Amino acid sequence: MHRPELGSLVASVPSGAQQRHEARAAVSAVDDEAVRLRTAVKSRDGFFTTYCISPYSRYIARWCARRGLTPNQVTTASLLTALIAAGCAATGDRLGFIAAGLLLLFSFVLDCTDGQLARYSLQYSTMGAWLDATFDRAKEYAYYAGLALGASRGGGHDDVWALALGAMVLQTVRHVVDFSFNEANHDATANTSPTAALSDKLDSVGWTVWARRMIVLPIGERWALIAVLTACATPRIVFWVLLIGCALAACYTTAGRVLRSLTRRARRTDRAAQALADLADSGPLAEGFAAAFRGVARKLPGFAAPVIAAVGAAVMIATAAFAGWGSPWVCVAALIYAVLSGLAVARPLKGALDWLVPPLFRVGEYVAILVIAARSEVNGALPAAFGLVAAVAYHHYDTVYRIRGGSGAPPRALVRATGGHEGRALVVALAAAALPTSGFTIALTVLAGALALLVLTESIRFWVSSHAPAVHDEGEPA
């Protein structure tokens, strides 16, 4: 039994005729339509969304409801609008960039409208939640690709594919940090911290709430920034500002979460450890090394797992950056990365900072692919690497949404078929060492296409047939 917050609604249990008359009068005085419109908007949203979108998007949602439109149709319209915006950005001229910025903002308005329409008309569905969750990533990353194409086709013929891929990597890693931290702690016991109490105290002061929400660049602020800079500046400036802003936001949120983890005495559950293991996305190589090192891992200190994962990622990235193109040392580094990845997950991830292991694996894999493609210095390698990371990132987001929906991770057969993060890094390193630059680009393209087909087929099959809820949440705002 619990008492819900009624807000402006009225509920009472009258004991007499006079009280019954007063209760009916109070119920009749409630403006049901106003309540529906107000509750269609999420109570916890970013500053830009709350004050620049929701005041009118709720009326668009009501307009759609009265014409029989469904939230899924609005979600699809938002995707198509964003893809058209990406196409406008790909033209490379100023009018195209201005149109792209305006269309991107309109796509975000529709992105807010679909959820408001679902709440206003009570049309909830697993498919709708999944579409909303995955289309947001597809829209943003397609727009990055459009900007990169536009830069290369514009008057300056500017190659910003490395920046576009870097922006996608940074944004994905930020989300994995959010997801991992939340999964590690949401059902932990004795889960209190002085920094959490400080956070609650800051949220009790009006302006700090909005400042803390804006500083992390949530989707509304981020898309508004991208749209305005697209219309007014160059793609290179768009990506640099985005990288700097997202890097500062990542430092702020990650530092806060590390501090919380070190100051709380939480006991993580077996369910949380399994969720982190699933988010790690370990393939056959890491699984094999984990089994071999299980006895050794039990003797390591509690903070060892993230340190080992960080060392493995650093070895892989540094070798790819400083070894010559096609050097076999990159393959050796990829093998070391696989060994250390197995050691990092050789025991259950229940340590205070073990939630850092999955995002560190994402850094190791994604950045290594970026660096190897950039070192090839051949046209087409970075766009192919962008497609490969996009396909892998989709797989990782899909894993997150399944876990948060209570459906568990994707089948182990799928994870093994994709090679795991360490297997994919090794394959890319071997391709760089064994193939000429033109052949390397073809290999990346084929690998990206095969992985996209594999993970999309399984994901669509699951979400169409499953009745589990898909959870769309970019994590804690601060």
C-alpha positions as CSV (number, residue, x, y, z in Angstrom):
1,M,0.0,0.0,0.0
2,H,1.2,3.5,-0.8
3,R,-0.2,7.0,-1.1
4,P,0.4,8.5,-4.6
5,E,1.1,12.1,-5.1
6,L,-2.2,13.6,-6.5
7,G,-0.9,16.9,-7.6
8,S,-3.9,18.9,-8.8
9,L,-6.2,15.9,-8.8
10,V,-8.7,15.4,-6.0
11,A,-9.5,12.2,-4.0
12,S,-11.5,11.9,-0.8
13,V,-13.7,9.4,1.0
14,P,-16.8,11.5,2.1
15,S,-18.7,10.3,5.2
16,G,-21.9,12.4,4.6
17,A,-24.1,14.1,2.1
18,Q,-22.4,17.5,2.6
19,Q,-18.9,16.1,2.2
20,R,-20.0,14.1,-0.8
21,H,-21.4,17.3,-2.4
22,E,-18.1,19.1,-1.7
23,A,-16.0,16.3,-3.1
24,R,-18.0,16.1,-6.3
25,A,-17.7,19.9,-6.7
26,A,-13.9,19.7,-6.2
27,V,-13.6,16.9,-8.7
28,S,-15.7,18.8,-11.2
29,A,-13.5,21.9,-10.8
30,V,-10.4,20.0,-12.0
31,D,-9.5,20.8,-15.6
32,D,-8.9,17.3,-16.9
33,E,-7.5,18.5,-20.2
34,A,-5.0,20.8,-18.5
35,V,-3.9,17.9,-16.3
36,R,-3.4,15.7,-19.3
37,L,-1.3,18.3,-21.1
38,R,0.8,19.1,-18.1
39,T,1.5,15.4,-17.2
40,A,2.4,14.7,-20.9
41,V,5.7,16.5,-20.2
42,K,8.4,14.7,-18.2
43,S,8.8,16.2,-14.8
44,R,12.6,15.8,-15.0
45,D,14.1,17.2,-18.2
46,G,16.9,19.5,-19.4
47,F,16.7,23.3,-19.4
48,F,16.4,23.7,-23.2
49,T,13.7,21.0,-23.4
50,T,11.7,22.4,-20.5
51,Y,11.7,26.0,-21.5
52,C,12.2,26.0,-25.2
53,I,10.4,22.9,-26.5
54,S,7.8,21.5,-24.1
55,P,5.8,24.7,-23.7
56,Y,4.5,24.2,-27.3
57,S,5.4,20.6,-28.2
58,R,2.6,19.4,-25.8
59,Y,0.1,21.1,-28.0
60,I,1.6,19.4,-31.1
61,A,1.1,16.1,-29.2
62,R,-2.5,16.9,-28.6
63,W,-3.0,17.9,-32.2
64,C,-1.5,14.5,-33.2
65,A,-3.7,12.6,-30.8
66,R,-6.9,14.2,-32.1
67,R,-5.9,13.2,-35.6
68,G,-5.3,9.6,-34.7
69,L,-1.5,9.7,-35.1
70,T,0.5,7.2,-33.0
71,P,3.7,7.9,-31.1
72,N,5.6,5.4,-33.4
73,Q,4.6,7.5,-36.5
74,V,5.9,10.7,-34.8
75,T,9.1,8.9,-33.9
76,T,9.6,7.8,-37.5
77,A,8.9,11.3,-38.7
78,S,11.6,12.6,-36.3
79,L,14.1,10.1,-37.7
80,L,13.2,11.0,-41.3
81,T,13.5,14.7,-40.5
82,A,17.0,14.1,-39.0
83,L,18.1,12.1,-42.0
84,I,17.0,14.9,-44.3
85,A,18.9,17.3,-42.1
86,A,22.0,15.1,-42.5
87,G,21.5,15.1,-46.2
88,C,21.3,18.9,-46.2
89,A,24.5,19.1,-44.2
90,A,26.2,16.8,-46.7
91,T,25.7,19.3,-49.5
92,G,28.5,21.4,-48.0
93,D,27.1,24.8,-48.8
94,R,25.9,27.5,-46.3
95,L,22.3,27.2,-47.3
96,G,22.5,23.5,-46.7
97,F,24.0,24.0,-43.3
98,I,21.3,26.5,-42.3
99,A,18.6,24.1,-43.5
100,A,20.3,21.3,-41.6
101,G,20.4,23.2,-38.3
102,L,16.7,24.1,-38.6
103,L,15.6,20.6,-39.5
104,L,17.7,19.1,-36.7
105,L,15.9,21.4,-34.2
106,F,12.5,20.4,-35.7
107,S,13.5,16.7,-35.4
108,F,14.2,17.3,-31.7
109,V,10.8,18.9,-31.3
110,L,9.2,15.7,-32.8
111,D,11.4,13.6,-30.6
112,C,9.9,15.3,-27.6
113,T,6.4,15.1,-29.1
114,D,6.4,11.3,-29.5
115,G,6.8,10.7,-25.8
116,Q,4.4,13.4,-24.8
117,L,1.9,11.9,-27.3
118,A,2.3,8.5,-25.6
119,R,1.7,10.0,-22.2
120,Y,-1.2,12.2,-23.3
121,S,-3.0,9.4,-25.1
122,L,-1.7,6.5,-22.9
123,Q,-0.3,4.7,-26.0
124,Y,2.7,2.8,-24.6
125,S,4.5,-0.1,-26.4
126,T,7.7,-2.1,-26.3
127,M,8.2,-1.3,-30.0
128,G,7.7,2.4,-29.4
129,A,10.2,2.6,-26.5
130,W,12.8,0.6,-28.6
131,L,12.3,2.9,-31.6
132,D,12.7,6.0,-29.5
133,A,15.8,4.7,-27.8
134,T,17.6,3.5,-31.0
135,F,16.5,6.3,-33.3
136,D,18.0,9.0,-31.1
137,R,21.4,7.4,-31.6
138,A,20.8,6.8,-35.3
139,K,19.8,10.5,-35.8
140,E,22.8,11.9,-34.0
141,Y,25.4,9.7,-35.6
142,A,23.8,10.1,-39.1
143,Y,24.0,13.8,-38.6
144,Y,27.7,13.6,-37.7
145,A,28.3,11.6,-40.9
146,G,26.4,14.3,-42.9
147,L,28.5,17.0,-41.4
148,A,31.7,15.1,-42.3
149,L,30.5,14.6,-45.9
150,G,29.6,18.2,-46.2
151,A,33.0,19.4,-44.9
152,S,34.8,17.2,-47.5
153,R,32.5,18.4,-50.3
154,G,32.5,22.1,-49.3
155,G,34.9,24.8,-50.7
156,G,37.6,24.0,-48.2
157,H,37.5,20.2,-48.8
158,D,38.1,19.7,-45.1
159,D,38.5,16.2,-43.8
160,V,36.8,16.0,-40.4
161,W,36.0,12.3,-40.3
162,A,38.4,11.7,-37.4
163,L,36.6,14.4,-35.4
164,A,33.2,13.0,-36.3
165,L,34.3,9.5,-35.2
166,G,35.9,11.0,-32.1
167,A,32.6,12.8,-31.2
168,M,30.7,9.5,-31.6
169,V,33.2,7.6,-29.5
170,L,33.1,10.2,-26.7
171,Q,29.3,10.4,-26.7
172,T,29.0,6.6,-26.6
173,V,31.5,6.2,-23.8
174,R,29.7,8.9,-21.8
175,H,26.5,6.9,-22.0
176,V,28.3,3.6,-21.1
177,V,29.7,5.4,-18.0
178,D,26.1,6.4,-17.1
179,F,24.6,3.0,-17.6
180,S,27.4,1.1,-15.9
181,F,27.3,3.3,-12.8
182,N,23.6,3.1,-12.5
183,E,23.5,-0.7,-13.0
184,A,26.2,-1.2,-10.4
185,N,24.5,0.8,-7.8
186,H,20.7,0.8,-8.3
187,D,20.1,-2.2,-6.1
188,A,23.2,-2.1,-3.9
189,T,22.7,-2.2,-0.1
190,A,24.1,0.3,2.4
191,N,24.2,2.6,-0.7
192,T,24.8,6.0,1.0
193,S,27.5,8.6,0.4
194,P,28.4,12.1,1.7
195,T,28.7,13.3,-1.9
196,A,25.2,12.0,-2.6
197,A,23.8,14.0,0.3
198,L,25.7,17.0,-1.0
199,S,24.1,16.5,-4.4
200,D,20.6,16.4,-2.8
201,K,21.4,19.6,-0.9
202,L,22.5,21.3,-4.2
203,D,19.3,20.2,-5.9
204,S,17.3,22.0,-3.1
205,V,18.6,25.3,-4.5
206,G,16.6,26.3,-7.6
207,W,19.3,27.6,-9.9
208,T,21.8,24.8,-9.2
209,V,19.4,22.2,-10.5
210,W,19.4,23.7,-14.0
211,A,23.1,24.5,-13.9
212,R,23.9,20.9,-13.0
213,R,21.6,19.6,-15.7
214,M,23.0,21.9,-18.4
215,I,26.7,21.3,-17.7
216,V,26.4,17.7,-18.7
217,L,25.1,18.6,-22.1
218,P,22.0,16.4,-22.2
219,I,20.4,15.7,-25.5
220,G,18.4,18.9,-25.8
221,E,21.3,21.2,-25.1
222,R,23.6,19.1,-27.2
223,W,21.3,19.1,-30.3
224,A,20.6,22.9,-29.9
225,L,24.4,23.5,-29.8
226,I,25.0,21.4,-32.8
227,A,22.1,23.0,-34.8
228,V,23.2,26.6,-34.1
229,L,26.8,26.0,-34.8
230,T,26.0,24.1,-38.0
231,A,24.0,27.1,-39.3
232,C,26.6,29.7,-38.2
233,A,30.0,28.0,-38.4
234,T,31.9,25.2,-40.1
235,P,31.7,21.4,-39.4
236,R,35.2,21.5,-37.9
237,I,34.1,24.1,-35.4
238,V,31.0,22.1,-34.6
239,F,33.0,19.0,-33.8
240,W,35.7,20.7,-31.8
241,V,33.1,22.6,-29.7
242,L,31.2,19.3,-29.3
243,L,34.3,17.4,-28.3
244,I,35.4,20.0,-25.8
245,G,31.9,20.3,-24.3
246,C,31.3,16.6,-24.0
247,A,34.8,16.0,-22.6
248,L,34.2,18.5,-19.8
249,A,30.8,17.0,-19.1
250,A,32.4,13.5,-19.1
251,C,35.0,14.7,-16.6
252,Y,32.4,16.3,-14.4
253,T,30.1,13.3,-14.2
254,T,32.7,10.6,-14.1
255,A,34.7,12.4,-11.3
256,G,31.5,12.8,-9.3
257,R,30.7,9.1,-9.7
258,V,34.2,8.0,-8.8
259,L,34.0,10.1,-5.6
260,R,30.6,8.7,-4.7
261,S,31.9,5.1,-5.3
262,L,35.0,5.7,-3.1
263,T,33.0,7.3,-0.2
264,R,30.1,4.9,0.0
265,R,30.2,1.5,1.6
266,A,27.8,-0.2,-0.8
267,R,27.6,-3.9,-1.3
268,R,27.0,-4.8,-4.9
269,T,24.7,-7.7,-5.8
270,D,25.2,-10.7,-8.0
271,R,22.7,-9.2,-10.4
272,A,24.8,-6.0,-10.7
273,A,28.0,-8.0,-11.3
274,Q,26.3,-9.9,-14.0
275,A,25.0,-6.7,-15.6
276,L,28.5,-5.3,-15.7
277,A,29.9,-8.5,-17.1
278,D,27.3,-8.4,-19.9
279,L,28.1,-4.7,-20.6
280,A,31.8,-5.6,-20.8
281,D,30.9,-7.6,-24.0
282,S,33.8,-10.1,-23.6
283,G,34.3,-12.4,-26.5
284,P,35.8,-15.9,-26.7
285,L,39.4,-14.7,-26.3
286,A,38.6,-12.8,-23.1
287,E,36.4,-15.6,-21.8
288,G,39.3,-18.1,-22.3
289,F,41.8,-15.9,-20.5
290,A,39.4,-15.1,-17.7
291,A,39.0,-18.8,-17.1
292,A,42.7,-19.3,-17.0
293,F,43.3,-16.4,-14.6
294,R,40.5,-17.0,-12.2
295,G,42.8,-18.2,-9.4
296,V,45.2,-15.3,-9.9
297,A,42.4,-12.8,-10.0
298,R,41.1,-13.8,-6.5
299,K,44.5,-12.7,-5.0
300,L,44.4,-9.2,-6.6
301,P,43.2,-6.1,-4.7
302,G,39.7,-4.9,-5.0
303,F,40.6,-2.0,-7.3
304,A,42.6,-4.2,-9.7
305,A,39.9,-4.7,-12.4
306,P,39.6,-1.1,-13.7
307,V,43.4,-0.6,-13.4
308,I,44.0,-3.7,-15.6
309,A,41.4,-2.6,-18.1
310,A,42.9,0.9,-18.3
311,V,46.4,-0.5,-18.8
312,G,45.1,-2.8,-21.6
313,A,43.4,0.0,-23.3
314,A,46.4,2.3,-23.0
315,V,48.8,-0.3,-24.4
316,M,46.5,-0.9,-27.4
317,I,45.9,2.8,-28.2
318,A,49.5,3.9,-27.6
319,T,51.0,1.1,-29.8
320,A,48.5,1.9,-32.6
321,A,49.4,5.6,-32.4
322,F,53.2,5.3,-32.3
323,A,54.0,2.1,-34.2
324,G,54.5,2.4,-37.9
325,W,51.5,1.6,-40.2
326,G,51.2,-2.2,-40.7
327,S,53.6,-2.9,-37.8
328,P,53.1,-6.3,-36.3
329,W,53.5,-4.7,-32.8
330,V,50.0,-3.5,-33.1
331,C,48.9,-7.1,-33.3
332,V,51.0,-8.0,-30.3
333,A,49.4,-5.0,-28.4
334,A,45.9,-6.3,-29.4
335,L,46.8,-9.7,-28.0
336,I,48.0,-8.1,-24.8
337,Y,44.8,-6.2,-24.7
338,A,42.8,-9.4,-25.0
339,V,44.9,-11.1,-22.2
340,L,44.4,-8.1,-19.8
341,S,40.7,-7.9,-20.7
342,G,40.3,-11.5,-19.6
343,L,42.2,-10.8,-16.4
344,A,40.0,-7.8,-15.6
345,V,36.8,-9.8,-15.8
346,A,38.2,-13.0,-14.2
347,R,36.3,-12.4,-11.0
348,P,32.8,-10.9,-10.4
349,L,32.8,-7.1,-10.9
350,K,31.7,-6.1,-7.4
351,G,34.4,-3.7,-6.5
352,A,33.8,0.0,-5.8
353,L,35.1,1.1,-9.1
354,D,34.4,-2.0,-11.2
355,W,31.7,-0.1,-13.1
356,L,34.5,1.6,-14.9
357,V,35.5,-1.6,-16.7
358,P,32.9,-1.6,-19.5
359,P,33.5,2.1,-20.5
360,L,37.3,1.4,-20.4
361,F,36.8,-1.5,-22.8
362,R,34.7,0.8,-25.1
363,V,37.6,3.3,-25.0
364,G,40.2,0.6,-25.9
365,E,38.2,-0.8,-28.8
366,Y,36.7,2.4,-30.3
367,V,39.8,4.6,-30.0
368,A,42.1,1.9,-31.3
369,I,39.9,1.5,-34.4
370,L,40.0,5.3,-34.8
371,V,43.7,5.6,-34.5
372,I,44.5,2.7,-36.8
373,A,42.2,4.1,-39.5
374,A,43.7,7.5,-39.1
375,R,47.2,6.2,-39.4
376,S,46.4,4.4,-42.7
377,E,46.2,7.9,-44.4
378,V,44.0,6.5,-47.2
379,N,40.7,8.0,-48.3
380,G,37.8,5.9,-47.1
381,A,39.4,4.3,-44.1
382,L,38.0,6.7,-41.5
383,P,34.4,6.7,-43.0
384,A,34.6,2.9,-43.0
385,A,35.8,3.0,-39.4
386,F,32.9,5.3,-38.6
387,G,30.5,2.7,-39.9
388,L,32.2,-0.1,-38.0
389,V,32.1,1.8,-34.7
390,A,28.5,2.8,-35.3
391,A,27.5,-0.8,-35.8
392,V,29.4,-1.9,-32.7
393,A,27.9,1.0,-30.6
394,Y,24.4,0.0,-31.7
395,H,25.1,-3.5,-30.3
396,H,26.3,-2.0,-27.0
397,Y,23.2,0.3,-26.7
398,D,21.0,-2.7,-27.5
399,T,22.6,-4.6,-24.7
400,V,22.0,-1.7,-22.3
401,Y,18.3,-1.4,-23.2
402,R,17.7,-5.2,-22.8
403,I,19.3,-5.2,-19.4
404,R,17.4,-2.2,-18.2
405,G,14.2,-3.6,-19.5
406,G,14.7,-6.7,-17.4
407,S,15.3,-9.0,-20.4
408,G,18.9,-9.8,-19.8
409,A,21.8,-9.4,-22.2
410,P,21.7,-10.6,-25.9
411,P,22.4,-14.3,-26.4
412,R,26.0,-15.4,-25.8
413,A,26.0,-16.9,-29.3
414,L,25.5,-13.4,-30.7
415,V,28.3,-11.9,-28.6
416,R,30.7,-14.7,-29.6
417,A,29.7,-14.3,-33.2
418,T,30.6,-10.6,-33.1
419,G,34.0,-11.5,-31.5
420,G,33.7,-9.4,-28.4
421,H,35.5,-6.1,-28.0
422,E,38.9,-7.8,-27.8
423,G,38.3,-10.0,-30.8
424,R,37.2,-7.1,-33.0
425,A,40.3,-5.0,-31.9
426,L,42.5,-7.9,-32.9
427,V,40.8,-8.4,-36.2
428,V,41.3,-4.7,-37.1
429,A,44.9,-4.9,-36.0
430,L,45.6,-8.0,-38.1
431,A,43.9,-6.4,-41.2
432,A,46.1,-3.3,-40.8
433,A,49.2,-5.5,-40.6
434,A,48.4,-8.0,-43.4
435,L,46.6,-5.8,-46.0
436,P,47.6,-2.8,-48.1
437,T,45.8,0.4,-47.3
438,S,43.2,-0.1,-50.0
439,G,42.5,-3.6,-48.8
440,F,42.3,-2.4,-45.2
441,T,39.5,0.0,-46.1
442,I,37.6,-2.8,-47.9
443,A,38.1,-5.1,-44.9
444,L,36.7,-2.4,-42.5
445,T,33.7,-1.9,-44.8
446,V,33.0,-5.6,-45.0
447,L,33.4,-6.0,-41.3
448,A,31.1,-3.0,-40.6
449,G,28.4,-4.4,-42.9
450,A,28.6,-7.9,-41.5
451,L,28.4,-6.7,-37.9
452,A,25.5,-4.3,-38.7
453,L,23.5,-7.0,-40.4
454,L,24.1,-9.5,-37.6
455,V,23.3,-7.2,-34.6
456,L,20.4,-5.5,-36.4
457,T,18.7,-8.8,-37.4
458,E,18.9,-10.1,-33.8
459,S,17.9,-6.8,-32.3
460,I,14.8,-6.4,-34.5
461,R,13.8,-10.0,-34.0
462,F,14.0,-9.6,-30.2
463,W,12.2,-6.3,-29.8
464,V,9.4,-7.2,-32.3
465,S,8.7,-10.5,-30.5
466,S,9.5,-9.4,-26.9
467,H,7.0,-7.9,-24.5
468,A,9.8,-6.5,-22.2
469,P,9.9,-2.7,-21.7
470,A,12.7,-0.8,-23.4
471,V,14.1,1.9,-21.2
472,H,15.4,5.0,-22.8
473,D,17.4,7.1,-20.5
474,E,20.7,8.9,-21.0
475,G,21.6,8.4,-17.3
476,E,21.7,10.7,-14.3
477,P,21.8,14.4,-15.3
478,A,24.6,15.1,-12.8
